[in-house]
Amino acid sequence: MSSVKKLSYLSSSSFRAALLACLVIWLSVSLIAYALHGVVVDTFVGNVKSELREKIGHAEQVIEAGAFYHPELYPEFESPEPLQLAIEEASASQFLRDYLADIYEHLEAEQAVSEKTLLYTRLLLLGEPVMQELTEQVLSLPSRATDSVLKPLDVSPLSAVPVHLVVDLLYEEFPEEYHRIMESLIEPRLDDWSGLNPTEFLGYTRSVKLFLEAEGLLEEEELCLALEDASQQVLVTNSRLYRPGELVFDDFFTVLIDREQASRRYIEERPEVCLVTALQLPDGGRLFVGQSFVEGYFLLLELDRILVLGTLGSLLLAVFSGYWISRRAMRKISAINGLCEQVSQGNMQIRLEANASGDDFDKLANNINRMLDRIESLMNGIKQVSDNIAHDLKTPLSRLRGRLELLSHMQKPDKEAVASVIQETDRIIDCFSALLRISQIEQGTRRKAFHRFDLAEVCHTLIDVYEPSITEQKLNFAPQIPDAPCVVYGDREQWLQAIANLLDNAIKYSPEGGVLDIQLCEKDNRWLLVLQDSGPGIPDTEKERVFERFYRMESHRGSEGNGLGLSLVAAVCKLHQAEVKLVNNQGLRVELLVPKADQG
Amino acid sequence: MRTLVIEDDAELCKYLQKGLEQAGHTVENAMDGKSGLIEASAEEFDVIILDRMLPKMDGMNVLKALRSMGNETPVLILSSLGEVDHRVEGLQEGGDDYLVKPFSFSELIARVEALYRRKTKAASANTLRIADLELDLLTRRARRNGRQIELLTREFKLLEFLMRHEGQVVTKTMLLERLWNLHFDPQTNVVEVHISRLRQKIDQEGETPLINTVRGAGYVLREKA
């Protein structure tokens, strides 16, 4: 097989097809993966974005309404000292909220405290001069509770908190029927409280700064904030933002941030990431608002990496699959190519390997092998026939040559000798004519000469011709041919000659005084012609071979004949789809089964 | 006897001319269909031997043209196409006999003679008579030397044929063709057996044999050996 050129993969159509298929699959899977990736990113980022947007929107409202407390806004008030109130609390507002809630809870837990008592207590706490009323109400109050509640604040708290905050709180805490009491108590005070109105609007950027401080947002772990004024001076921030080169406002971007070490609760290996949006404030300031996006960011980062590696990996896999899928086909095709090359070089014995797996290549291999078998047997047949022809004609030709040579030496040519030379030539010509005729019949080119004729009439004619010869041999002859026509569609002349050949043989090989039977009848919707002689018959081993051209049995070598008679019979039968059977039955019994002609 | 040979094979032509002249024919040659047709229509011939395959004009077309001109000269067609439909075609187009190549010269001469005789005499008598042999065509009985001879049908046909071709050589092939319409040569010597059976009935001891064998050619029925 070394001479066989290996197919190169690139020139192999099966490889290209497999590769293309794998690449298409890879491409579609990649597209799906990218689409999914997009959805995941949108979900993660989208959640954070909407959360942030909501916060920003809320903050905008609050800032515009000035509804937050910051000491700078209310300069009339003494500046509260948040640290004095509670160290842990971030802002005054926050402190107040928590503190009041604490008291309320506490008092409620003591039970037996009426709502009114609670209200007065609260008002007292807030610095209202309601001690008297409270005393009346709560004489029964356990002293311990009162102590614990009142002790921390013996200053007037109201001087430290904005009134409207107190009102808000009380409204929230108490049922509606108490609102009037509160109002009646508080309103007189509010009227002469100049500090209720905040100072004039301080500018947007400054408002934002104050809001951030008042609400304690800078301390929130989740948020990262940075505020710049118009000159891009950082006013407040809780983290060092790495800003992108060009800012697109109202859009989101992720940045790595570096928080102040002190404000970091825990130090992690990985950097902190925020999803940040930049807002342009009306007065030129800039606010960066971001939300911590560490989990999502790293998840998405991981997802990206998986996607890129997966895409590259599956690309490699696709190419390899293409190669692997087509490899088998390539190998088989290479094998077939090699075989064809060998066959065309004349090696007819070579065959393909078939592995009985029953797949298409296996079927192809089997078919090719069968085809080669057939070609080989045909070639052998042709070779044998031509060998036979050469051999069988060489003998009479050399005989002829000898006779002619003899004649040339004669002084006066003998008529007898010339006649025998002519006879010899005639035999050779006959032989050729017979060969030609058989091959014409085999080619089936004479099918256009087919017509309907009576097989019985053919038999009668032949019996008429042969009867004297049969009688001469003293054969016991009793033909059984029906008088009614036995119609056959075919070439009458061919059947005449075929049956004549069979009769010739029967007469030739029957011993004197033997039996010869001819019988024509119907069998299985066909005509059955039987010729039974009492000759030596044909051994089973030679039954097939007697139909071969020039085949003559050893025992008949001496007798006359060219070994073509039965070949012609076989050819005629094949052309007419008739069957010929040789049976040894006290002599040879030849059975011809000839299809009947169609009706009409 | 004037014979025209229309044949393009020069060697075969020469051979035919020589043979026919030896048999007493005057022979004209034409090497292609056209000149053959011209010669055949210009002169009177007794027999025309026409090859089927000819240059310039096909043998069948020559035959058709001749017949359409009203020329009824007997034509023997030579052909290497021996199949039955070719033969039928040749005879239908007006050929009188058909001989397949390769043929023996004696076969040819026998057939040419037969054609010539057919041209000269068209017998229509009820009784055929040669020497002391008499064949009654109606009763299908023969009589010789005052003795009745019973004949089988096939024997009658054979004898009739031989008597109608009295003095002419009749070949085996001609017999097979005319009597049984067989266009091939059986391997066994069927014709010889037929002849010998007939001869047993016709020629008896002491009588002049009428059925004579011509070696390498066939049989002839005639008075003198």
Chai-1 contact restraints between the chains, C-beta under 6 A:
chainA,res_idxA,chainB,res_idxB,connection_type,confidence,min_distance_angstrom,max_distance_angstrom,comment,restraint_id
A,A419,B,G216,contact,1.0,0.0,6.0,A-B,restraint_1
A,I429,B,P102,contact,1.0,0.0,6.0,A-B,restraint_2
A,A449,B,D85,contact,1.0,0.0,6.0,A-B,restraint_3
A,T461,B,W180,contact,1.0,0.0,6.0,A-B,restraint_4
A,D464,B,R154,contact,1.0,0.0,6.0,A-B,restraint_5
A,V465,B,W180,contact,1.0,0.0,6.0,A-B,restraint_6
A,V465,B,V190,contact,1.0,0.0,6.0,A-B,restraint_7
A,Y466,B,V190,contact,1.0,0.0,6.0,A-B,restraint_8
A,P468,B,V193,contact,1.0,0.0,6.0,A-B,restraint_9
A,P468,B,H194,contact,1.0,0.0,6.0,A-B,restraint_10
A,P468,B,R197,contact,1.0,0.0,6.0,A-B,restraint_11
A,S469,B,T188,contact,1.0,0.0,6.0,A-B,restraint_12
A,S469,B,V190,contact,1.0,0.0,6.0,A-B,restraint_13
A,S469,B,V193,contact,1.0,0.0,6.0,A-B,restraint_14
A,E472,B,V193,contact,1.0,0.0,6.0,A-B,restraint_15
A,E493,B,V84,contact,1.0,0.0,6.0,A-B,restraint_16
A,Q497,B,F184,contact,1.0,0.0,6.0,A-B,restraint_17
A,A500,B,P186,contact,1.0,0.0,6.0,A-B,restraint_18
A,D504,B,P186,contact,1.0,0.0,6.0,A-B,restraint_19
A,D504,B,Q187,contact,1.0,0.0,6.0,A-B,restraint_20
A,D504,B,T188,contact,1.0,0.0,6.0,A-B,restraint_21
A,I507,B,T188,contact,1.0,0.0,6.0,A-B,restraint_22
